[in-house]
Amino acid sequence: MGRLLFGVTVLLATIGAAPAHRSPVPAPSPGGTTSTVAPAGTVPAPGAPTGAVPPTGAGSASGSASGECANAGSADFDGDGFNDIVVGDPFGDPADRWAGGGHLFFLRGTPQGFPKVRGTPFPRDGGLSGWVARAGHIDGDRCLDLVVANPFWAGSVTEKSSGRVTSVPGAGNVYVYWGGRDFGRTNAGRIELRAPEQRNGAHFGWSLTVTAGAVAVGAPYEDADGVPDSGAVYLYGFGGAGGRQAGEPRRITQQSPGVPGDGEAGDLFGWSLALGGLAAGPAPDLAIGAPYEDTGGQGTPVPDAGALTVLYDPGAGAATWYRGKGWNLPDLTDQVPVGERDLFGYSLAYGDNGGRGYLAAGAPYADPVGTKDAGAVQLLAGRSAGDPQPAGTLWQGAGGVADVSEDHDAFGFSLAFSGGRDLVVGAPFDGDGRHAETGAVHVLSLGGTDPATGRPLDPERLLPGSGRLIRARTPQTYDHLGWSVSGTGDGWLVIGVPDREGAGAIALAAPGAGDAPMLRPGDGNIALFDQSRHLPFQGIDFGATVAG
């Protein structure tokens, strides 16, 4: 999977024999999921959208119009001036009343600051998701907006002739919750997004990325262009009244004109996504990971090595031809040998430092210095002219990164930028010498001076100027700290620990701290989502996704 196209070698990869762990999402099996389009002659079920659904209920007015977001903090969903966090548990339903989709928790900031929060569950008002969550300023006001997804949601279609309703399992759906004073309450404004054509097992919403005026949604298991599990991405633009009206999405596959690469079975194009400025012009560019693509070119293909594609301003024009560039890991670095199941492109993160864009791409099962599945991260720097350029390769124990690479650490499993230049890297299967797979998070301040020469770094060749290693204050075996990571806008970090004591937790790390206290529902800071049952905890993977 993966061939030379327009002079670009597109490389792809798989996970293979990853270390045993309990995952909040099933391990993918490229080529093994059948995605079928709804039968010809069918239409969406009554009330089902083809692009965007009007807000549920009365909703709330635009925060910018009403002024309710005028005093919002830098990562503030409800506009009260204090930064907030959203945490998901994909299996957070009572076993005897399973509703699917999991559960979301809104952790309101307080005057005391983090780690003190007032956590409450989102109301279950029909359709909710704890699987994937991303935050951003979509509509232009000062309140953060939230995009969440349930890639396992079952859709339905109705045949025109007979009226027969057919289920579409695994179609997937997405909700956009608008920031404002009602955020996290029953009457909060929101819209629903679905793929225009619901497809069985496409898992629309597997990945999300958000920027001003745009949301991109990955459907990596879609049988795009008739190729099983080759994958697709849907790009939505927002505008209209209050910036909250979604247009019909652009559907992008590897067969779309101008997109580098060639879609093949099991590529899973759209597994990961990031929006941000990496080339000339103010419009955002779209980075797309296909971690299960095989290397192409000469010789024997390398299974599941992984690929990265960047499309320049994909929302412009009539979508008759896209412009972009594709890479596999050997195109960007010779410091990490390419191998089977590297999964380059498994995770992506975009950051902006001083008006210059940077992209981090994880290869969590790469083998740096011959260490199996230790993981690596490749950095790219945006340019005002030309394609993004390689800006350094990171792994544990090299280039100023703390700790040492060990088998199955999976450094780069999760990624985020905090404050523009701080790259946050999760290694959830890292042990601390006493506890297997307790997990670790690295915070790397990019830039500064070259430690070898003492001179300022070339902005296109970044290395960590300084960094720190974060572990749990009281680590336990199989915590998997670092499964998910996010900044909170003020230097604090929220870290998912979804397997803590079999139920999950989050860790809140203060700026400069090397350890982090744990929070979980029922601990006095975060309320349980079913107060009537009086159980010590009602979740399974709290912290599998975090947003702030």
C-alpha positions as CSV (number, residue, x, y, z in Angstrom):
1,M,0.0,0.0,0.0
2,G,1.6,3.2,-1.1
3,R,3.3,4.0,-4.4
4,L,5.3,6.7,-6.1
5,L,2.9,9.4,-7.2
6,F,4.0,12.8,-8.6
7,G,7.5,12.0,-7.3
8,V,6.4,11.5,-3.7
9,T,6.9,8.2,-2.0
10,V,3.9,7.6,0.3
11,L,4.8,5.2,3.2
12,L,2.4,3.4,5.5
13,A,2.4,1.0,8.5
14,T,0.6,-1.1,11.2
15,I,0.7,-1.8,14.9
16,G,1.2,-5.6,14.9
17,A,2.5,-7.0,18.1
18,A,1.9,-4.1,20.4
19,P,2.3,-4.7,24.2
20,A,-0.7,-6.2,25.8
21,H,-3.0,-3.6,27.2
22,R,-6.6,-2.8,27.6
23,S,-7.6,-0.1,25.2
24,P,-10.6,2.2,25.1
25,V,-10.8,1.6,21.4
26,P,-10.5,-1.9,19.7
27,A,-7.2,-2.6,18.1
28,P,-7.7,-2.0,14.4
29,S,-7.4,-4.8,11.9
30,P,-6.8,-3.2,8.5
31,G,-8.7,-4.9,5.7
32,G,-10.9,-6.8,8.2
33,T,-13.8,-4.3,8.5
34,T,-16.4,-4.3,5.7
35,S,-17.8,-0.8,5.1
36,T,-20.9,-0.8,2.9
37,V,-22.7,2.2,1.5
38,A,-26.4,2.4,2.2
39,P,-28.3,0.6,-0.6
40,A,-29.2,2.6,-3.7
41,G,-32.6,4.2,-3.6
42,T,-32.4,5.0,0.1
43,V,-32.6,8.3,1.9
44,P,-31.6,9.2,5.5
45,A,-34.1,8.2,8.1
46,P,-36.7,11.0,9.0
47,G,-35.0,13.8,10.8
48,A,-31.5,12.6,9.9
49,P,-29.1,15.2,8.5
50,T,-27.0,15.0,5.4
51,G,-24.5,17.5,6.6
52,A,-25.3,19.6,9.7
53,V,-28.3,19.4,12.0
54,P,-29.8,22.6,13.4
55,P,-29.1,23.1,17.1
56,T,-30.9,20.8,19.5
57,G,-33.4,22.6,21.7
58,A,-33.4,26.4,22.2
59,G,-29.7,26.5,22.5
60,S,-27.9,29.8,23.4
61,A,-27.0,32.9,21.4
62,S,-23.6,33.4,20.1
63,G,-21.2,34.3,22.9
64,S,-19.8,37.2,21.0
65,A,-23.2,38.6,20.2
66,S,-24.5,38.3,23.8
67,G,-21.3,39.3,25.5
68,E,-21.4,36.2,27.7
69,C,-17.9,35.3,26.6
70,A,-16.4,38.8,26.9
71,N,-14.4,37.9,30.0
72,A,-13.6,34.3,29.1
73,G,-10.3,32.8,30.0
74,S,-7.9,31.4,27.5
75,A,-9.3,27.9,27.7
76,D,-12.8,28.7,29.0
77,F,-15.9,26.9,27.8
78,D,-18.6,28.7,29.8
79,G,-17.2,32.3,29.8
80,D,-16.8,32.7,33.6
81,G,-13.2,33.7,33.4
82,F,-11.7,30.4,34.6
83,N,-10.2,27.8,32.4
84,D,-12.0,24.5,32.1
85,I,-11.5,20.8,31.0
86,V,-13.7,18.2,29.4
87,V,-13.0,14.5,30.0
88,G,-14.6,11.5,28.2
89,D,-15.2,7.9,29.2
90,P,-16.1,5.9,26.1
91,F,-17.6,3.1,28.3
92,G,-19.1,5.3,31.0
93,D,-22.6,3.9,31.0
94,P,-24.2,1.7,33.7
95,A,-23.9,-1.9,32.6
96,D,-27.7,-2.5,33.2
97,R,-28.7,0.6,31.2
98,W,-26.2,0.7,28.4
99,A,-26.9,3.6,26.0
100,G,-23.7,3.6,24.0
101,G,-21.4,6.4,23.3
102,G,-20.0,6.7,26.7
103,H,-20.1,9.8,28.8
104,L,-18.6,13.3,29.1
105,F,-17.6,15.3,32.1
106,F,-17.3,19.1,32.4
107,L,-14.6,20.2,34.9
108,R,-15.3,23.8,35.6
109,G,-12.4,25.9,36.7
110,T,-12.6,27.7,40.1
111,P,-11.2,30.9,41.7
112,Q,-8.7,28.7,43.5
113,G,-7.3,27.6,40.2
114,F,-6.3,24.0,39.2
115,P,-6.2,21.4,40.5
116,K,-9.4,22.5,42.2
117,V,-12.4,21.9,39.8
118,R,-16.2,21.5,40.0
119,G,-16.8,18.5,37.8
120,T,-20.2,17.5,36.7
121,P,-21.4,15.1,34.0
122,F,-22.9,16.3,30.8
123,P,-26.7,15.8,30.7
124,R,-27.6,12.7,28.7
125,D,-30.1,14.5,26.4
126,G,-30.0,12.0,23.5
127,G,-26.7,11.4,21.8
128,L,-23.5,11.9,23.7
129,S,-20.0,10.7,23.2
130,G,-17.0,10.1,25.4
131,W,-14.8,8.6,22.6
132,V,-13.1,11.6,21.0
133,A,-13.0,15.2,22.1
134,R,-11.3,18.3,20.7
135,A,-11.6,22.0,21.7
136,G,-11.1,25.1,19.7
137,H,-12.6,28.6,18.9
138,I,-14.8,27.7,15.9
139,D,-17.3,30.5,15.9
140,G,-15.0,33.4,16.7
141,D,-16.1,34.3,20.2
142,R,-13.8,34.1,23.2
143,C,-15.4,30.9,24.6
144,L,-14.0,27.5,23.7
145,D,-16.2,25.3,21.6
146,L,-16.1,21.5,21.9
147,V,-16.3,18.8,19.2
148,V,-17.0,15.2,20.3
149,A,-17.6,12.0,18.4
150,N,-18.9,8.5,18.7
151,P,-17.4,6.6,15.8
152,F,-19.4,3.5,16.7
153,W,-22.8,5.2,16.5
154,A,-25.3,3.2,14.4
155,G,-27.1,5.3,11.8
156,S,-30.1,4.3,9.7
157,V,-31.5,4.8,6.2
158,T,-35.0,4.4,4.8
159,E,-35.8,3.0,1.4
160,K,-37.8,5.4,-0.7
161,S,-40.0,2.7,-2.2
162,S,-40.9,0.6,0.8
163,G,-40.2,2.8,3.7
164,R,-38.1,0.0,5.3
165,V,-35.5,1.3,7.7
166,T,-32.1,-0.3,7.6
167,S,-29.5,0.0,10.4
168,V,-26.0,1.3,9.5
169,P,-23.8,0.0,12.3
170,G,-20.6,1.9,12.9
171,A,-21.5,4.8,10.8
172,G,-20.4,7.3,13.4
173,N,-21.6,10.8,14.3
174,V,-20.2,14.1,15.7
175,Y,-21.6,16.9,18.0
176,V,-20.4,20.5,18.2
177,Y,-21.2,22.1,21.5
178,W,-21.0,25.8,21.5
179,G,-19.2,27.6,24.3
180,G,-21.2,30.0,26.5
181,R,-22.9,30.3,29.9
182,D,-25.1,27.2,29.2
183,F,-22.2,25.0,28.2
184,G,-22.5,21.5,29.8
185,R,-26.2,22.1,30.6
186,T,-29.3,20.6,29.1
187,N,-30.2,23.7,27.0
188,A,-26.6,24.2,25.6
189,G,-26.5,25.0,21.9
190,R,-25.2,22.3,19.7
191,I,-25.4,20.8,16.2
192,E,-24.8,17.3,14.9
193,L,-22.6,16.3,12.0
194,R,-23.0,13.1,10.0
195,A,-21.4,12.0,6.8
196,P,-23.6,12.9,3.9
197,E,-23.8,9.2,3.0
198,Q,-23.8,6.9,6.0
199,R,-21.6,3.9,5.5
200,N,-21.5,0.7,7.5
201,G,-18.3,0.5,9.6
202,A,-16.8,3.7,8.3
203,H,-16.3,5.1,11.9
204,F,-16.9,8.7,11.0
205,G,-15.5,10.6,14.0
206,W,-12.6,8.4,14.7
207,S,-10.4,11.5,14.6
208,L,-11.2,15.2,14.9
209,T,-9.4,18.5,14.5
210,V,-10.6,22.0,15.1
211,T,-9.6,25.5,14.1
212,A,-11.4,28.9,13.6
213,G,-14.2,28.4,11.2
214,A,-13.5,24.7,10.3
215,V,-13.8,21.1,11.7
216,A,-12.2,18.1,10.0
217,V,-13.6,14.6,10.7
218,G,-11.8,11.3,10.0
219,A,-13.5,8.2,8.8
220,P,-10.5,5.9,8.4
221,Y,-12.5,2.6,8.0
222,E,-14.6,3.9,5.1
223,D,-14.3,1.9,1.9
224,A,-13.4,5.0,0.0
225,D,-13.7,4.7,-3.8
226,G,-14.6,1.0,-3.3
227,V,-11.3,0.2,-1.6
228,P,-11.8,-1.6,1.8
229,D,-10.7,0.5,4.8
230,S,-8.7,2.9,2.7
231,G,-10.3,5.9,4.6
232,A,-11.7,9.3,4.0
233,V,-11.7,12.8,5.7
234,Y,-14.6,15.3,5.8
235,L,-13.8,19.0,6.0
236,Y,-16.6,21.3,7.3
237,G,-16.6,25.1,7.0
238,F,-18.6,27.2,9.4
239,G,-20.1,30.6,8.8
240,G,-23.5,32.4,8.7
241,A,-25.2,33.8,11.8
242,G,-22.8,33.7,14.7
243,G,-20.3,31.5,12.7
244,R,-22.3,28.5,13.8
245,Q,-23.8,27.2,10.5
246,A,-21.9,24.2,8.9
247,G,-21.8,23.9,5.2
248,E,-21.8,20.7,3.3
249,P,-18.5,18.9,3.9
250,R,-15.7,18.2,1.4
251,R,-14.9,14.5,1.2
252,I,-11.2,13.9,0.7
253,T,-9.6,10.5,-0.1
254,Q,-6.3,9.4,-1.5
255,Q,-8.0,9.2,-4.8
256,S,-9.1,12.8,-4.8
257,P,-7.4,14.9,-7.5
258,G,-4.0,16.2,-6.4
259,V,-3.9,14.3,-3.1
260,P,-0.5,12.5,-2.8
261,G,-0.6,8.7,-2.6
262,D,-2.9,6.0,-3.8
263,G,-5.6,4.6,-1.6
264,E,-5.2,0.9,-0.9
265,A,-6.9,-1.6,1.4
266,G,-6.2,-1.1,5.0
267,D,-4.4,2.3,4.7
268,L,-6.8,3.9,7.3
269,F,-6.3,7.4,5.8
270,G,-7.7,9.9,8.3
271,W,-6.7,7.9,11.4
272,S,-5.3,11.2,12.8
273,L,-5.8,14.9,11.8
274,A,-4.4,18.3,12.5
275,L,-5.4,21.8,11.1
276,G,-3.0,24.7,11.1
277,G,-0.8,27.0,9.0
278,L,2.2,25.2,7.5
279,A,2.5,27.0,4.2
280,A,2.1,30.5,2.8
281,G,-1.2,32.2,3.3
282,P,-3.6,32.7,6.3
283,A,-5.9,29.7,5.5
284,P,-5.3,26.5,7.5
285,D,-3.6,23.5,6.0
286,L,-4.7,19.9,6.8
287,A,-2.4,17.2,8.0
288,I,-3.7,13.6,7.7
289,G,-2.1,10.5,9.1
290,A,-2.4,7.0,7.5
291,P,-0.4,4.9,9.9
292,Y,-1.3,1.6,8.4
293,E,-0.1,2.3,4.9
294,D,2.8,0.2,3.6
295,T,6.0,1.6,2.1
296,G,6.1,1.7,-1.7
297,G,8.9,2.2,-4.1
298,Q,11.6,-0.3,-4.9
299,G,12.1,-3.6,-3.2
300,T,9.8,-5.4,-0.7
301,P,7.1,-3.2,0.8
302,V,7.3,-2.6,4.5
303,P,3.9,-3.3,6.1
304,D,2.3,-0.6,8.1
305,A,5.2,1.7,8.3
306,G,2.9,4.7,8.0
307,A,2.5,7.9,6.0
308,L,1.7,11.6,6.5
309,T,0.0,13.9,4.0
310,V,-0.4,17.7,4.2
311,L,-2.9,19.4,2.0
312,Y,-2.5,23.2,1.5
313,D,-5.7,25.3,2.0
314,P,-8.0,22.4,1.2
315,G,-11.1,24.5,1.7
316,A,-10.3,26.8,-1.2
317,G,-11.8,26.7,-4.6
318,A,-14.1,24.1,-6.0
319,A,-12.3,21.1,-4.7
320,T,-11.5,20.0,-8.3
321,W,-7.8,19.7,-7.5
322,Y,-5.9,19.7,-4.2
323,R,-2.3,20.7,-3.6
324,G,-0.2,18.9,-1.1
325,K,2.8,16.9,-0.1
326,G,3.2,13.3,1.3
327,W,6.0,11.8,3.3
328,N,7.0,8.6,5.0
329,L,9.4,8.5,7.9
330,P,12.6,7.9,5.8
331,D,11.7,11.0,3.7
332,L,12.2,13.1,6.8
333,T,14.9,11.5,8.9
334,D,17.7,9.0,8.7
335,Q,18.0,8.7,12.5
336,V,15.2,6.1,12.9
337,P,15.3,3.1,10.6
338,V,12.0,2.3,8.9
339,G,10.4,-1.0,10.1
340,E,7.2,-2.9,10.1
341,R,4.4,-1.5,12.2
342,D,6.2,1.8,12.9
343,L,2.7,3.5,12.6
344,F,4.1,6.8,11.5
345,G,1.2,9.2,11.5
346,Y,-0.6,7.5,14.4
347,S,-0.8,10.8,16.2
348,L,-0.6,14.4,15.0
349,A,-0.4,17.8,16.7
350,Y,-0.1,21.4,15.4
351,G,1.5,24.3,17.3
352,D,2.1,28.0,16.5
353,N,5.1,29.8,18.0
354,G,5.5,33.4,17.0
355,G,3.4,33.1,13.9
356,R,5.3,30.0,12.6
357,G,3.6,26.7,12.4
358,Y,4.9,23.4,13.6
359,L,3.7,19.9,13.1
360,A,4.5,16.8,15.3
361,A,3.9,13.3,13.9
362,G,4.1,10.3,16.1
363,A,5.5,6.9,15.2
364,P,4.8,5.2,18.5
365,Y,6.0,1.7,17.4
366,A,9.2,2.8,15.7
367,D,12.5,1.2,16.9
368,P,15.0,4.0,17.6
369,V,18.5,2.8,18.5
370,G,17.2,-0.7,17.9
371,T,14.7,-0.6,20.8
372,K,11.5,-2.4,19.7
373,D,8.4,-0.2,19.8
374,A,10.1,2.4,21.9
375,G,8.6,5.1,19.7
376,A,9.7,8.4,18.0
377,V,8.3,11.8,17.0
378,Q,9.1,13.7,13.9
379,L,8.9,17.5,13.8
380,L,8.2,19.6,10.8
381,A,8.4,23.4,10.5
382,G,6.1,25.4,8.3
383,R,7.6,27.8,5.7
384,S,6.4,31.0,4.1
385,A,7.4,29.5,0.7
386,G,7.6,25.8,-0.2
387,D,6.8,22.7,1.7
388,P,7.2,22.1,5.5
389,Q,10.7,21.0,6.3
390,P,12.0,18.4,8.8
391,A,12.9,20.0,12.1
392,G,14.2,17.2,14.2
393,T,13.5,13.7,15.3
394,L,12.8,12.9,19.0
395,W,12.9,9.8,21.1
396,Q,13.6,9.1,24.8
397,G,17.2,9.6,25.8
398,A,18.2,11.6,22.7
399,G,18.5,15.3,21.9
400,G,17.7,16.5,25.4
401,V,14.7,14.2,25.9
402,A,14.6,12.6,29.4
403,D,14.6,9.0,30.3
404,V,15.8,6.1,28.0
405,S,14.1,4.3,25.3
406,E,12.9,0.8,26.3
407,D,10.9,-1.8,24.5
408,H,7.2,-1.0,24.1
409,D,7.3,2.5,25.6
410,A,5.2,3.8,22.7
411,F,6.7,7.4,22.9
412,G,4.5,9.5,20.6
413,F,1.3,7.5,21.2
414,S,-0.4,10.9,22.0
415,L,0.6,14.4,21.2
416,A,-0.4,18.0,21.9
417,F,1.1,21.5,21.9
418,S,0.7,23.7,24.9
419,G,1.3,27.4,24.6
420,G,2.7,27.1,21.1
421,R,6.2,25.9,21.7
422,D,5.7,23.3,24.4
423,L,5.3,19.9,22.8
424,V,3.6,17.3,25.1
425,V,4.3,13.7,24.2
426,G,2.6,10.7,25.8
427,A,4.4,7.3,26.4
428,P,1.6,5.4,28.1
429,F,3.3,2.0,28.2
430,D,6.6,3.3,29.8
431,G,7.4,1.7,33.1
432,D,9.2,3.4,36.0
433,G,11.3,0.4,37.1
434,R,8.8,-0.8,39.7
435,H,5.5,-0.5,37.9
436,A,5.0,-1.9,34.4
437,E,3.1,0.4,31.9
438,T,2.5,3.0,34.5
439,G,3.1,5.6,31.8
440,A,4.9,8.9,31.4
441,V,4.5,12.3,29.7
442,H,7.3,14.4,28.3
443,V,7.0,18.2,28.0
444,L,9.6,19.6,25.6
445,S,10.1,23.3,25.1
446,L,11.2,23.6,21.5
447,G,13.7,26.2,20.4
448,G,16.3,28.0,22.4
449,T,19.9,27.2,21.8
450,D,21.7,24.2,20.4
451,P,23.2,22.3,23.4
452,A,26.2,21.3,21.4
453,T,27.2,24.8,20.2
454,G,25.4,27.2,22.5
455,R,24.1,29.1,19.4
456,P,20.5,29.9,18.6
457,L,18.8,27.1,16.8
458,D,17.9,27.4,13.1
459,P,14.1,27.7,13.3
460,E,13.8,24.9,10.7
461,R,15.9,22.6,12.8
462,L,14.3,22.4,16.2
463,L,15.6,20.5,19.2
464,P,14.2,20.5,22.8
465,G,15.7,23.5,24.5
466,S,14.5,22.2,27.9
467,G,12.1,19.6,29.0
468,R,10.6,17.7,31.9
469,L,9.3,14.2,32.6
470,I,5.9,13.8,34.3
471,R,4.9,10.7,36.2
472,A,2.0,9.9,38.5
473,R,2.5,11.1,42.1
474,T,1.5,7.6,43.2
475,P,2.2,5.4,40.2
476,Q,0.5,2.0,39.8
477,T,1.0,-0.8,37.3
478,Y,-1.0,-0.5,34.1
479,D,-2.1,3.1,34.7
480,H,-1.3,4.1,31.1
481,L,-0.7,7.7,32.1
482,G,-0.3,9.6,28.9
483,W,-2.9,7.8,26.8
484,S,-4.3,11.3,26.1
485,V,-2.9,14.7,26.6
486,S,-4.0,18.4,26.3
487,G,-3.0,21.8,27.4
488,T,-5.4,24.1,29.4
489,G,-4.3,27.5,28.2
490,D,-2.4,28.5,31.3
491,G,0.6,26.1,31.4
492,W,-1.3,23.4,33.2
493,L,-1.6,20.0,31.5
494,V,-4.5,17.5,31.7
495,I,-3.3,13.9,31.1
496,G,-5.5,10.9,30.6
497,V,-4.9,7.8,32.9
498,P,-7.8,5.6,31.6
499,D,-6.8,2.4,33.3
500,R,-6.1,3.7,36.8
501,E,-7.6,1.2,39.3
502,G,-9.7,-0.3,36.5
503,A,-11.9,2.8,36.2
504,G,-9.7,5.7,35.0
505,A,-8.6,9.1,36.2
506,I,-6.9,12.2,34.9
507,A,-3.7,13.8,36.2
508,L,-3.4,17.6,36.4
509,A,0.2,18.8,36.1
510,A,1.2,22.3,37.2
511,P,3.6,24.3,35.1
512,G,7.1,23.0,35.9
513,A,5.9,20.1,37.9
514,G,7.4,16.6,37.6
515,D,4.5,14.7,39.0
516,A,0.7,15.1,39.0
517,P,-2.2,14.4,41.4
518,M,-5.1,12.3,40.2
519,L,-8.8,13.3,39.9
520,R,-11.7,11.0,39.2
521,P,-15.5,11.0,39.6
522,G,-16.7,10.5,43.1
523,D,-13.6,12.0,44.7
524,G,-15.2,15.2,45.9
525,N,-14.0,17.2,42.9
526,I,-16.0,15.5,40.2
527,A,-19.6,14.3,40.6
528,L,-20.8,10.8,39.6
529,F,-23.1,10.7,36.6
530,D,-25.7,8.6,38.4
531,Q,-26.1,9.9,42.0
532,S,-29.0,7.5,42.7
533,R,-26.9,4.3,42.4
534,H,-24.3,5.2,45.1
535,L,-21.6,3.2,43.5
536,P,-17.9,4.1,44.2
537,F,-17.4,4.7,40.5
538,Q,-19.4,4.1,37.3
539,G,-16.9,4.3,34.6
540,I,-14.3,2.1,32.9
541,D,-12.0,4.4,30.9
542,F,-12.4,7.9,32.4
543,G,-9.6,9.9,30.8
544,A,-9.5,8.1,27.5
545,T,-10.0,11.5,25.9
546,V,-9.3,15.0,27.3
547,A,-9.8,18.5,26.0
548,G,-8.9,21.9,27.4
